[in-house]
Amino acid sequence: MSSAAPPPSAEPAGCGLTILWDDRLISYDFGSGHPMNPVRVELTMALARELGVTERPNVRVTGFEAADDALLGLVHEKPYIAAVKQAGATGLPEHRLGLGTPDNPVFPGMHDASALVAGASVAAAEAVWTGAAEHAANISGGLHHALSGAASGFCVYNDPAIAIAWLLEQGAERVAYVDIDVHHGDGVQDAFYDDPRVLTISLHETPRTLFPGTGFPNESGGPGAAGAAVNVALPPGTGDRPWLRAFEAVVPPLLRRFRPQVLVTQHGADAHALDPLAHLVLSVDGQRAAYAALHRLAHETAGGRWIVTGGGGYELVQVVPRAWTHLLAEASGAPIPPETPTPDGWREFVRRRTDETAPRRMTDGNDVAEVQRWGDGYDPASPIDQAVLATRRAVFPEHGLDPMTDE
């Protein structure tokens, strides 16, 4: 049964935020030594609590149900779902389906843990679509590499794609997905490559130097959906200001033209300079600026309906907890000032939990206030501008936009 979306909201201040959380989400755990250690979400929620984000009167932390086979089946093939259950029960790999590889080791209860993550993202979608919340967040989600019939890149079930598919089942006619993980959001793109109802935008390190090897500008949508897939492939070494220039040159004009009913965003924190698996050099401050921009765009273009997920991020102490706590605070309409000290209690918890020294402030000390906009002029010698122009040339005409001027 379809249902109409709730009335829009216009202001990004004082927003109602639902955070989908269950301590069982840390059971999504590939084991000792794997980069995707669930301690990162545990430390994030602890920091958000210590800073009072979860206690704000307009913030609700709530439970949810795991996704059942019918929900998972909106994106994933039945034999694959059965194989995930089997692998988690027996511990035996199924390499042809990506299960039991170094990236996706089999672990006990793999299906249950993965279905729980997917259920949280669907619950976030339901909260926003029905009007129970303006914004909803699942920081354990954002598992954007999982394919319809295979695990990939630390991802078993593709929770953002499942949430989007659920929205389409409810009658949504236009859903936009913006992915700022350092890796290309290939699984979500693949799920909707031929569907003009879904606009997928991914800003990532060039696939020439990073997994999964996809996400070139010419990947721009299938038959009947030309321009529905948008890829900005950035060179290694891209920092805050060039990254934000690329973002501003691509994301706002496309969202303004597409006018989604719901905005879904994936916030992998692995574009940070300290991340061990990639080569971009953003700071927490640059990431904060991206969160604020997406929040504004949710209100400007999608009536305030915003679904937020986590994603990658493998600097477990110095980066992810601060980045995603900023994300939750931004989504609540009351950003945390960057100079805010991290609480003593949280730093002690980090020491006990990880035997590492936690950062002392919520900032890396980077100034991102002055970002050169695309309209200020194109520099043909700049690798960033070359990447942006390749994307704009590939997709902007399909949206009736000029690659050089946004008009």
PyMOL commands that set and color helices and strands:
alter all, ss='L'
color gray80, all
select helices_A, chain A and resi 23-27+39-50+53-55+69-72+78-90+95-97+110-130+159-169+186-191+240-258+284-302+320-331+344-354+374-376+383-399
alter helices_A, ss='H'
color red, helices_A
select strands_A, chain A and resi 17-20+59-62+135-138+175-179+198-205+229-234+262-266+306-309
alter strands_A, ss='S'
color yellow, strands_A
deselect
rebuild
show_as cartoon
